[in-house]
Amino acid sequence: MDYPTCSTTGNTNQRRTLFLQNPQQGQYYAGLVAMDDGGTASYNGLFLSIQKRLSHNVSVLANHTWQHCISDFWNI
């Protein structure tokens, strides 16, 4: 394959992989997004709230949030 040596915004499409492999059909493709159902992800979350009412119209409130996300798939 013959790759262009200079890069400009005017020849962006000519430097794309599909255009370089097949210039006649590759000109119809721009940005591609790949989707795959081979990944898994899980999300766990916990919210705790404790409230204690004291005398003389005083109360104490404490909150804690925990979250965790695990995934085995990332953008390529």
PyMOL commands that set and color helices and strands:
alter all, ss='L'
color gray80, all
select helices_A, chain A and resi 9-11+13-15+17-21+23-26
alter helices_A, ss='H'
color red, helices_A
select strands_A, chain A and resi 41-54+58-71
alter strands_A, ss='S'
color yellow, strands_A
deselect
rebuild
show_as cartoon
